[in-house]
Amino acid sequence: MQEELNAQAEKYKEKQRQLEEERRRQKIAMWESMQEGKSYKGNLKLNQQEVESGASASTVPKSKPNKKPLRGGGYNPLSGEGGGTCSWRPGRRGPSAGG
């Protein structure tokens, strides 16, 4: 069991080294393109998609869960109805109490 654990740990370390190397290469490429005056954000997005596509090839793609709204459909903060303990009230009339 210990040998299996050591083998898994070694694989994990190697994978982390590869990811760090890829990140370092991306930073270098971004720096060089920035020095040349080119846009680097588009290149960064392309590189990230390549890395993600390589990593996700071995994993099952996740489907998005059905999202439900955070509040009910009747909630309108401007109408003053629909729940909540906070409500806006106008300030006191007249001048301030300063001297």
C-alpha positions in Angstrom: 0.0 0.0 0.0 2.8 2.4 0.8 4.4 1.7 -2.5 1.2 2.5 -4.3 0.8 5.7 -2.3 4.4 6.7 -3.1 3.8 6.0 -6.8 0.6 8.2 -6.8 2.5 10.9 -5.0 5.2 10.9 -7.6 2.7 11.1 -10.4 1.0 14.0 -8.7 4.3 15.8 -8.2 5.2 15.3 -11.9 1.9 16.6 -13.0 2.3 19.7 -10.7 5.8 20.3 -12.2 4.3 20.1 -15.7 1.6 22.6 -14.8 4.1 25.0 -13.3 6.3 24.7 -16.4 3.3 25.5 -18.6 2.3 28.5 -16.4 5.9 29.8 -16.6 5.9 29.5 -20.4 2.7 31.4 -20.6 4.0 34.2 -18.4 7.2 34.4 -20.5 5.1 34.5 -23.7 2.8 37.1 -22.3 5.8 39.2 -21.2 7.5 39.0 -24.6 4.3 39.9 -26.5 3.8 42.8 -24.1 7.3 44.0 -24.8 6.7 43.9 -28.5 3.5 45.9 -28.0 1.1 43.2 -29.0 -2.0 42.2 -27.3 -1.3 39.3 -24.9 -4.8 38.6 -23.5 -6.0 36.8 -26.7 -2.9 34.6 -26.7 -3.4 33.8 -23.0 -7.0 32.7 -23.6 -5.9 30.5 -26.4 -3.2 28.9 -24.3 -5.6 28.3 -21.4 -8.1 26.6 -23.8 -5.4 24.3 -25.1 -4.3 23.4 -21.5 -7.9 22.8 -20.4 -8.7 20.7 -23.5 -5.7 18.6 -22.8 -6.6 18.2 -19.1 -10.3 17.6 -19.7 -9.7 14.9 -22.4 -9.2 12.4 -19.6 -12.1 13.6 -17.4 -15.8 13.7 -18.0 -17.1 17.1 -18.9 -19.3 18.6 -16.2 -22.9 19.6 -17.1 -24.2 22.7 -15.5 -26.8 22.0 -12.8 -30.3 23.6 -13.2 -30.1 27.0 -11.6 -33.0 28.2 -9.6 -33.6 31.9 -9.0 -32.3 33.3 -5.7 -35.6 35.0 -4.8 -39.1 34.5 -5.8 -40.6 36.2 -8.8 -42.6 38.6 -6.7 -39.5 40.3 -5.2 -39.1 43.9 -6.2 -36.9 46.1 -4.0 -38.2 49.3 -5.5 -41.8 48.6 -4.7 -41.3 48.2 -0.9 -43.1 44.8 -1.0 -42.0 41.3 -1.1 -40.1 40.7 2.1 -37.0 41.9 3.7 -36.9 43.7 7.1 -35.1 46.7 5.6 -37.2 49.5 4.1 -36.3 52.9 3.0 -37.7 55.8 5.1 -37.2 59.5 4.4 -35.1 61.5 6.7 -36.4 64.0 9.2 -37.6 67.3 8.0 -36.0 70.5 8.9 -32.4 71.7 9.3 -29.7 69.5 10.7 -29.0 69.6 14.4 -25.6 71.2 13.9 -24.8 74.4 15.5 
